[in-house]
Amino acid sequence: MPLYRDEAIVLRTQKLGEADRIVTLLTRRNGRVRAVARGVRRTSSKFGSRLEPFTHVDLQIAEGRTLDVITQAETLEPFGAQIGHDYERYTAGTAMLETAERLVVEDKEPALQQFLLLVGALRAMCHQDRPASQVLDAFLLRSLSVAGYAPTFEACARCGVEGPHLAFHVGAGGMLCGDCRLPGSARPANETVQLMGALLSGDWDAVEMTEPRHRKEATTLVAAYLSWHLERGLKSLALVER
């Protein structure tokens, strides 16, 4: 079978037979890949621990008719070893993995931006200098933007007139002016809107200056925006401590 090499983040694993696993990967060059790791559930497996969720790995993969087969695996960054000891960071990281899998819709379609975004977010999650919830919210907003669902926080999402505006509507794509306001729109505090814009742009100095109540409101709106565009919520998001 033809072989190829790629680096990847392990998103999810499923049992297959008595000793194998199906591993879902987000790769640098080949997008989302589902591949079989043979014998990894045996205690004698040479690379079973390298194919656990969160692990950044370098792989050799053989192309198959239905599923590819992993033939070699080398650990690049063991994110799971650092994230797994902190429940808050573990659950937030799990939500990241699920988001990445859901937003990369087609297998074997390149998704370099999503891959780099996930690697950077997991790296940030391993460092204790930023709250896990803020790293997660920033990742969710950016991954949605890369997927084509960028929210607008300054101009009206419908007519484009510059703000500031008072109404936020997840289905419309962000803030709405008074003339375009839709039923069911939220009315977030101006500080909350600025916070979401800072999370999207990576302005961490501005993020750190915000108050907890505005962070909580932003988290609620980000989760609602994500659920709308995924058409159903993330299972893992319900476990995240907010």
KOLDRENSE-225147 format. One record per residue (C-alpha): chain; z, x, y. Coordinates in steps of 0.1 Angstrom, whole numbers. Each point is the difference from the previous one (the first is absolute). Layout:
<site><cadena>A</cadena><Z>Z</Z><X>X</X><Y>Y</Y></site>
...
# end
This chain:
<site><cadena>A</cadena><Z>0</Z><X>0</X><Y>0</Y></site>
<site><cadena>A</cadena><Z>-7</Z><X>13</X><Y>35</Y></site>
<site><cadena>A</cadena><Z>30</Z><X>14</X><Y>18</Y></site>
<site><cadena>A</cadena><Z>11</Z><X>0</X><Y>36</Y></site>
<site><cadena>A</cadena><Z>30</Z><X>13</X><Y>20</Y></site>
<site><cadena>A</cadena><Z>18</Z><X>-18</X><Y>28</Y></site>
<site><cadena>A</cadena><Z>34</Z><X>-2</X><Y>15</Y></site>
<site><cadena>A</cadena><Z>18</Z><X>-33</X><Y>1</Y></site>
<site><cadena>A</cadena><Z>32</Z><X>-20</X><Y>6</Y></site>
<site><cadena>A</cadena><Z>12</Z><X>-19</X><Y>-31</Y></site>
<site><cadena>A</cadena><Z>3</Z><X>-37</X><Y>11</Y></site>
<site><cadena>A</cadena><Z>10</Z><X>-18</X><Y>-32</Y></site>
<site><cadena>A</cadena><Z>2</Z><X>5</X><Y>-37</Y></site>
<site><cadena>A</cadena><Z>-3</Z><X>-25</X><Y>-29</Y></site>
<site><cadena>A</cadena><Z>8</Z><X>4</X><Y>-37</Y></site>
<site><cadena>A</cadena><Z>-29</Z><X>2</X><Y>-24</Y></site>
<site><cadena>A</cadena><Z>5</Z><X>0</X><Y>-37</Y></site>
<site><cadena>A</cadena><Z>29</Z><X>20</X><Y>-14</Y></site>
<site><cadena>A</cadena><Z>-3</Z><X>32</X><Y>19</Y></site>
<site><cadena>A</cadena><Z>-26</Z><X>-3</X><Y>28</Y></site>
<site><cadena>A</cadena><Z>0</Z><X>-13</X><Y>36</Y></site>
<site><cadena>A</cadena><Z>-26</Z><X>-13</X><Y>24</Y></site>
<site><cadena>A</cadena><Z>6</Z><X>18</X><Y>33</Y></site>
<site><cadena>A</cadena><Z>-13</Z><X>-15</X><Y>33</Y></site>
<site><cadena>A</cadena><Z>-7</Z><X>28</X><Y>25</Y></site>
<site><cadena>A</cadena><Z>-11</Z><X>3</X><Y>36</Y></site>
<site><cadena>A</cadena><Z>-22</Z><X>31</X><Y>1</Y></site>
<site><cadena>A</cadena><Z>-13</Z><X>21</X><Y>28</Y></site>
<site><cadena>A</cadena><Z>-37</Z><X>-2</X><Y>-9</Y></site>
<site><cadena>A</cadena><Z>-4</Z><X>-29</X><Y>-24</Y></site>
<site><cadena>A</cadena><Z>22</Z><X>-27</X><Y>15</Y></site>
<site><cadena>A</cadena><Z>20</Z><X>-21</X><Y>-24</Y></site>
<site><cadena>A</cadena><Z>-3</Z><X>11</X><Y>-37</Y></site>
<site><cadena>A</cadena><Z>15</Z><X>-15</X><Y>-31</Y></site>
<site><cadena>A</cadena><Z>2</Z><X>25</X><Y>-28</Y></site>
<site><cadena>A</cadena><Z>17</Z><X>4</X><Y>-34</Y></site>
<site><cadena>A</cadena><Z>26</Z><X>27</X><Y>-5</Y></site>
<site><cadena>A</cadena><Z>2</Z><X>5</X><Y>-38</Y></site>
<site><cadena>A</cadena><Z>33</Z><X>7</X><Y>-16</Y></site>
<site><cadena>A</cadena><Z>20</Z><X>2</X><Y>32</Y></site>
<site><cadena>A</cadena><Z>28</Z><X>-22</X><Y>-13</Y></site>
<site><cadena>A</cadena><Z>8</Z><X>25</X><Y>-28</Y></site>
<site><cadena>A</cadena><Z>29</Z><X>24</X><Y>7</Y></site>
<site><cadena>A</cadena><Z>-24</Z><X>29</X><Y>-9</Y></site>
<site><cadena>A</cadena><Z>-25</Z><X>-10</X><Y>27</Y></site>
<site><cadena>A</cadena><Z>-8</Z><X>30</X><Y>23</Y></site>
<site><cadena>A</cadena><Z>-7</Z><X>-21</X><Y>31</Y></site>
<site><cadena>A</cadena><Z>16</Z><X>-34</X><Y>-4</Y></site>
<site><cadena>A</cadena><Z>25</Z><X>6</X><Y>28</Y></site>
<site><cadena>A</cadena><Z>-28</Z><X>11</X><Y>23</Y></site>
<site><cadena>A</cadena><Z>-16</Z><X>-35</X><Y>-2</Y></site>
<site><cadena>A</cadena><Z>28</Z><X>-20</X><Y>14</Y></site>
<site><cadena>A</cadena><Z>-4</Z><X>-22</X><Y>32</Y></site>
<site><cadena>A</cadena><Z>3</Z><X>19</X><Y>33</Y></site>
<site><cadena>A</cadena><Z>-12</Z><X>33</X><Y>-16</Y></site>
<site><cadena>A</cadena><Z>-27</Z><X>20</X><Y>19</Y></site>
<site><cadena>A</cadena><Z>-20</Z><X>16</X><Y>-28</Y></site>
<site><cadena>A</cadena><Z>-31</Z><X>21</X><Y>-6</Y></site>
<site><cadena>A</cadena><Z>-20</Z><X>-15</X><Y>-29</Y></site>
<site><cadena>A</cadena><Z>-28</Z><X>7</X><Y>-24</Y></site>
<site><cadena>A</cadena><Z>-15</Z><X>-33</X><Y>-11</Y></site>
<site><cadena>A</cadena><Z>-26</Z><X>-9</X><Y>-26</Y></site>
<site><cadena>A</cadena><Z>-23</Z><X>-29</X><Y>8</Y></site>
<site><cadena>A</cadena><Z>1</Z><X>-28</X><Y>-25</Y></site>
<site><cadena>A</cadena><Z>-20</Z><X>-32</X><Y>-6</Y></site>
<site><cadena>A</cadena><Z>28</Z><X>-23</X><Y>10</Y></site>
<site><cadena>A</cadena><Z>29</Z><X>22</X><Y>11</Y></site>
<site><cadena>A</cadena><Z>0</Z><X>37</X><Y>8</Y></site>
<site><cadena>A</cadena><Z>23</Z><X>23</X><Y>-19</Y></site>
<site><cadena>A</cadena><Z>24</Z><X>25</X><Y>16</Y></site>
<site><cadena>A</cadena><Z>-2</Z><X>34</X><Y>-17</Y></site>
<site><cadena>A</cadena><Z>20</Z><X>22</X><Y>23</Y></site>
<site><cadena>A</cadena><Z>27</Z><X>-6</X><Y>27</Y></site>
<site><cadena>A</cadena><Z>17</Z><X>24</X><Y>23</Y></site>
<site><cadena>A</cadena><Z>27</Z><X>-11</X><Y>25</Y></site>
<site><cadena>A</cadena><Z>-7</Z><X>8</X><Y>36</Y></site>
<site><cadena>A</cadena><Z>29</Z><X>-19</X><Y>17</Y></site>
<site><cadena>A</cadena><Z>27</Z><X>-19</X><Y>-20</Y></site>
<site><cadena>A</cadena><Z>7</Z><X>-26</X><Y>26</Y></site>
<site><cadena>A</cadena><Z>17</Z><X>-22</X><Y>-25</Y></site>
<site><cadena>A</cadena><Z>27</Z><X>26</X><Y>-7</Y></site>
<site><cadena>A</cadena><Z>11</Z><X>-2</X><Y>37</Y></site>
<site><cadena>A</cadena><Z>-6</Z><X>-37</X><Y>7</Y></site>
<site><cadena>A</cadena><Z>15</Z><X>-13</X><Y>-33</Y></site>
<site><cadena>A</cadena><Z>36</Z><X>10</X><Y>9</Y></site>
<site><cadena>A</cadena><Z>1</Z><X>-23</X><Y>31</Y></site>
<site><cadena>A</cadena><Z>-4</Z><X>-38</X><Y>-8</Y></site>
<site><cadena>A</cadena><Z>-12</Z><X>-8</X><Y>35</Y></site>
<site><cadena>A</cadena><Z>-27</Z><X>27</X><Y>0</Y></site>
<site><cadena>A</cadena><Z>-10</Z><X>-8</X><Y>-36</Y></site>
<site><cadena>A</cadena><Z>-6</Z><X>-37</X><Y>7</Y></site>
<site><cadena>A</cadena><Z>-19</Z><X>8</X><Y>32</Y></site>
<site><cadena>A</cadena><Z>-21</Z><X>26</X><Y>-18</Y></site>
<site><cadena>A</cadena><Z>-7</Z><X>-25</X><Y>-28</Y></site>
<site><cadena>A</cadena><Z>-13</Z><X>-24</X><Y>26</Y></site>
<site><cadena>A</cadena><Z>-23</Z><X>27</X><Y>13</Y></site>
<site><cadena>A</cadena><Z>-15</Z><X>6</X><Y>-34</Y></site>
<site><cadena>A</cadena><Z>-6</Z><X>-37</X><Y>-6</Y></site>
<site><cadena>A</cadena><Z>-16</Z><X>-3</X><Y>35</Y></site>
<site><cadena>A</cadena><Z>-23</Z><X>29</X><Y>-7</Y></site>
<site><cadena>A</cadena><Z>-11</Z><X>-14</X><Y>-33</Y></site>
<site><cadena>A</cadena><Z>-7</Z><X>-35</X><Y>15</Y></site>
<site><cadena>A</cadena><Z>-19</Z><X>12</X><Y>31</Y></site>
<site><cadena>A</cadena><Z>-23</Z><X>23</X><Y>-20</Y></site>
<site><cadena>A</cadena><Z>-19</Z><X>-28</X><Y>-16</Y></site>
<site><cadena>A</cadena><Z>-27</Z><X>17</X><Y>-21</Y></site>
<site><cadena>A</cadena><Z>5</Z><X>26</X><Y>-26</Y></site>
<site><cadena>A</cadena><Z>-19</Z><X>34</X><Y>4</Y></site>
<site><cadena>A</cadena><Z>-7</Z><X>-8</X><Y>37</Y></site>
<site><cadena>A</cadena><Z>10</Z><X>29</X><Y>23</Y></site>
<site><cadena>A</cadena><Z>31</Z><X>-8</X><Y>21</Y></site>
<site><cadena>A</cadena><Z>9</Z><X>33</X><Y>15</Y></site>
<site><cadena>A</cadena><Z>18</Z><X>-14</X><Y>31</Y></site>
<site><cadena>A</cadena><Z>22</Z><X>-22</X><Y>-22</Y></site>
<site><cadena>A</cadena><Z>8</Z><X>30</X><Y>-22</Y></site>
<site><cadena>A</cadena><Z>9</Z><X>23</X><Y>28</Y></site>
<site><cadena>A</cadena><Z>21</Z><X>-28</X><Y>17</Y></site>
<site><cadena>A</cadena><Z>19</Z><X>-5</X><Y>-32</Y></site>
<site><cadena>A</cadena><Z>7</Z><X>37</X><Y>-6</Y></site>
<site><cadena>A</cadena><Z>12</Z><X>3</X><Y>36</Y></site>
<site><cadena>A</cadena><Z>22</Z><X>-31</X><Y>-2</Y></site>
<site><cadena>A</cadena><Z>17</Z><X>12</X><Y>-33</Y></site>
<site><cadena>A</cadena><Z>6</Z><X>34</X><Y>16</Y></site>
<site><cadena>A</cadena><Z>17</Z><X>-17</X><Y>29</Y></site>
<site><cadena>A</cadena><Z>20</Z><X>-22</X><Y>-23</Y></site>
<site><cadena>A</cadena><Z>14</Z><X>31</X><Y>-17</Y></site>
<site><cadena>A</cadena><Z>14</Z><X>13</X><Y>33</Y></site>
<site><cadena>A</cadena><Z>31</Z><X>-17</X><Y>12</Y></site>
<site><cadena>A</cadena><Z>-7</Z><X>3</X><Y>37</Y></site>
<site><cadena>A</cadena><Z>-16</Z><X>-35</X><Y>3</Y></site>
<site><cadena>A</cadena><Z>13</Z><X>-34</X><Y>-14</Y></site>
<site><cadena>A</cadena><Z>-19</Z><X>-11</X><Y>-31</Y></site>
<site><cadena>A</cadena><Z>-8</Z><X>-34</X><Y>15</Y></site>
<site><cadena>A</cadena><Z>-17</Z><X>16</X><Y>30</Y></site>
<site><cadena>A</cadena><Z>-21</Z><X>23</X><Y>-22</Y></site>
<site><cadena>A</cadena><Z>-10</Z><X>-30</X><Y>-21</Y></site>
<site><cadena>A</cadena><Z>-9</Z><X>-22</X><Y>30</Y></site>
<site><cadena>A</cadena><Z>-21</Z><X>28</X><Y>15</Y></site>
<site><cadena>A</cadena><Z>-18</Z><X>6</X><Y>-34</Y></site>
<site><cadena>A</cadena><Z>-7</Z><X>-38</X><Y>-4</Y></site>
<site><cadena>A</cadena><Z>-15</Z><X>-3</X><Y>35</Y></site>
<site><cadena>A</cadena><Z>-21</Z><X>31</X><Y>-4</Y></site>
<site><cadena>A</cadena><Z>-13</Z><X>-8</X><Y>-35</Y></site>
<site><cadena>A</cadena><Z>-10</Z><X>-35</X><Y>12</Y></site>
<site><cadena>A</cadena><Z>-18</Z><X>16</X><Y>28</Y></site>
<site><cadena>A</cadena><Z>-19</Z><X>24</X><Y>-23</Y></site>
<site><cadena>A</cadena><Z>-9</Z><X>-30</X><Y>-22</Y></site>
<site><cadena>A</cadena><Z>-16</Z><X>-17</X><Y>31</Y></site>
<site><cadena>A</cadena><Z>29</Z><X>-23</X><Y>10</Y></site>
<site><cadena>A</cadena><Z>13</Z><X>19</X><Y>31</Y></site>
<site><cadena>A</cadena><Z>23</Z><X>-23</X><Y>20</Y></site>
<site><cadena>A</cadena><Z>-3</Z><X>0</X><Y>38</Y></site>
<site><cadena>A</cadena><Z>31</Z><X>2</X><Y>21</Y></site>
<site><cadena>A</cadena><Z>-14</Z><X>3</X><Y>35</Y></site>
<site><cadena>A</cadena><Z>-32</Z><X>-19</X><Y>4</Y></site>
<site><cadena>A</cadena><Z>-4</Z><X>-36</X><Y>-12</Y></site>
<site><cadena>A</cadena><Z>-12</Z><X>0</X><Y>-36</Y></site>
<site><cadena>A</cadena><Z>-24</Z><X>-29</X><Y>7</Y></site>
<site><cadena>A</cadena><Z>-14</Z><X>4</X><Y>35</Y></site>
<site><cadena>A</cadena><Z>8</Z><X>37</X><Y>7</Y></site>
<site><cadena>A</cadena><Z>18</Z><X>-6</X><Y>34</Y></site>
<site><cadena>A</cadena><Z>26</Z><X>27</X><Y>6</Y></site>
<site><cadena>A</cadena><Z>36</Z><X>-9</X><Y>-2</Y></site>
<site><cadena>A</cadena><Z>29</Z><X>1</X><Y>-3</Y></site>
<site><cadena>A</cadena><Z>0</Z><X>-33</X><Y>-19</Y></site>
<site><cadena>A</cadena><Z>28</Z><X>-21</X><Y>-15</Y></site>
<site><cadena>A</cadena><Z>-14</Z><X>-14</X><Y>-32</Y></site>
<site><cadena>A</cadena><Z>-6</Z><X>18</X><Y>-33</Y></site>
<site><cadena>A</cadena><Z>-20</Z><X>-16</X><Y>-28</Y></site>
<site><cadena>A</cadena><Z>-5</Z><X>17</X><Y>-34</Y></site>
<site><cadena>A</cadena><Z>-32</Z><X>-19</X><Y>-8</Y></site>
<site><cadena>A</cadena><Z>-16</Z><X>7</X><Y>34</Y></site>
<site><cadena>A</cadena><Z>6</Z><X>37</X><Y>-3</Y></site>
<site><cadena>A</cadena><Z>28</Z><X>7</X><Y>25</Y></site>
<site><cadena>A</cadena><Z>10</Z><X>-10</X><Y>35</Y></site>
<site><cadena>A</cadena><Z>-16</Z><X>-31</X><Y>17</Y></site>
<site><cadena>A</cadena><Z>-3</Z><X>-9</X><Y>37</Y></site>
<site><cadena>A</cadena><Z>12</Z><X>-34</X><Y>13</Y></site>
<site><cadena>A</cadena><Z>-35</Z><X>-15</X><Y>-3</Y></site>
<site><cadena>A</cadena><Z>-5</Z><X>12</X><Y>-36</Y></site>
<site><cadena>A</cadena><Z>34</Z><X>-7</X><Y>-13</Y></site>
<site><cadena>A</cadena><Z>0</Z><X>-17</X><Y>-34</Y></site>
<site><cadena>A</cadena><Z>25</Z><X>-24</X><Y>-16</Y></site>
<site><cadena>A</cadena><Z>25</Z><X>20</X><Y>-21</Y></site>
<site><cadena>A</cadena><Z>-1</Z><X>31</X><Y>22</Y></site>
<site><cadena>A</cadena><Z>32</Z><X>20</X><Y>2</Y></site>
<site><cadena>A</cadena><Z>14</Z><X>10</X><Y>34</Y></site>
<site><cadena>A</cadena><Z>14</Z><X>35</X><Y>-6</Y></site>
<site><cadena>A</cadena><Z>19</Z><X>20</X><Y>27</Y></site>
<site><cadena>A</cadena><Z>-22</Z><X>23</X><Y>21</Y></site>
<site><cadena>A</cadena><Z>21</Z><X>29</X><Y>-14</Y></site>
<site><cadena>A</cadena><Z>-9</Z><X>-11</X><Y>-35</Y></site>
<site><cadena>A</cadena><Z>-37</Z><X>0</X><Y>8</Y></site>
<site><cadena>A</cadena><Z>3</Z><X>35</X><Y>15</Y></site>
<site><cadena>A</cadena><Z>18</Z><X>12</X><Y>-31</Y></site>
<site><cadena>A</cadena><Z>-28</Z><X>-12</X><Y>-23</Y></site>
<site><cadena>A</cadena><Z>-25</Z><X>17</X><Y>22</Y></site>
<site><cadena>A</cadena><Z>20</Z><X>32</X><Y>-2</Y></site>
<site><cadena>A</cadena><Z>3</Z><X>-2</X><Y>-38</Y></site>
<site><cadena>A</cadena><Z>-38</Z><X>-4</X><Y>-3</Y></site>
<site><cadena>A</cadena><Z>-7</Z><X>29</X><Y>23</Y></site>
<site><cadena>A</cadena><Z>27</Z><X>23</X><Y>-14</Y></site>
<site><cadena>A</cadena><Z>20</Z><X>2</X><Y>33</Y></site>
<site><cadena>A</cadena><Z>33</Z><X>8</X><Y>-17</Y></site>
<site><cadena>A</cadena><Z>18</Z><X>8</X><Y>33</Y></site>
<site><cadena>A</cadena><Z>-7</Z><X>-36</X><Y>11</Y></site>
<site><cadena>A</cadena><Z>11</Z><X>-13</X><Y>-34</Y></site>
<site><cadena>A</cadena><Z>33</Z><X>18</X><Y>1</Y></site>
<site><cadena>A</cadena><Z>9</Z><X>-15</X><Y>34</Y></site>
<site><cadena>A</cadena><Z>-2</Z><X>-36</X><Y>-12</Y></site>
<site><cadena>A</cadena><Z>29</Z><X>-23</X><Y>-8</Y></site>
<site><cadena>A</cadena><Z>8</Z><X>-12</X><Y>-36</Y></site>
<site><cadena>A</cadena><Z>-7</Z><X>-36</X><Y>9</Y></site>
<site><cadena>A</cadena><Z>-36</Z><X>9</X><Y>11</Y></site>
<site><cadena>A</cadena><Z>-5</Z><X>21</X><Y>-32</Y></site>
<site><cadena>A</cadena><Z>11</Z><X>-29</X><Y>-21</Y></site>
<site><cadena>A</cadena><Z>-24</Z><X>-24</X><Y>18</Y></site>
<site><cadena>A</cadena><Z>-28</Z><X>25</X><Y>-4</Y></site>
<site><cadena>A</cadena><Z>7</Z><X>3</X><Y>-37</Y></site>
<site><cadena>A</cadena><Z>-3</Z><X>-37</X><Y>-5</Y></site>
<site><cadena>A</cadena><Z>-33</Z><X>-2</X><Y>19</Y></site>
<site><cadena>A</cadena><Z>-15</Z><X>30</X><Y>-19</Y></site>
<site><cadena>A</cadena><Z>9</Z><X>-16</X><Y>-33</Y></site>
<site><cadena>A</cadena><Z>-15</Z><X>-33</X><Y>10</Y></site>
<site><cadena>A</cadena><Z>-32</Z><X>18</X><Y>12</Y></site>
<site><cadena>A</cadena><Z>-3</Z><X>19</X><Y>-33</Y></site>
<site><cadena>A</cadena><Z>5</Z><X>-31</X><Y>-21</Y></site>
<site><cadena>A</cadena><Z>-26</Z><X>-19</X><Y>19</Y></site>
<site><cadena>A</cadena><Z>-27</Z><X>26</X><Y>-5</Y></site>
<site><cadena>A</cadena><Z>9</Z><X>6</X><Y>-37</Y></site>
<site><cadena>A</cadena><Z>0</Z><X>-38</X><Y>-5</Y></site>
<site><cadena>A</cadena><Z>32</Z><X>3</X><Y>-20</Y></site>
<site><cadena>A</cadena><Z>32</Z><X>21</X><Y>7</Y></site>
<site><cadena>A</cadena><Z>10</Z><X>32</X><Y>-17</Y></site>
<site><cadena>A</cadena><Z>24</Z><X>-3</X><Y>-29</Y></site>
<site><cadena>A</cadena><Z>17</Z><X>32</X><Y>10</Y></site>
<site><cadena>A</cadena><Z>5</Z><X>-10</X><Y>36</Y></site>
<site><cadena>A</cadena><Z>26</Z><X>-26</X><Y>-10</Y></site>
<site><cadena>A</cadena><Z>22</Z><X>29</X><Y>-13</Y></site>
<site><cadena>A</cadena><Z>-2</Z><X>21</X><Y>32</Y></site>
<site><cadena>A</cadena><Z>33</Z><X>1</X><Y>19</Y></site>
<site><cadena>A</cadena><Z>-7</Z><X>-11</X><Y>35</Y></site>
# end
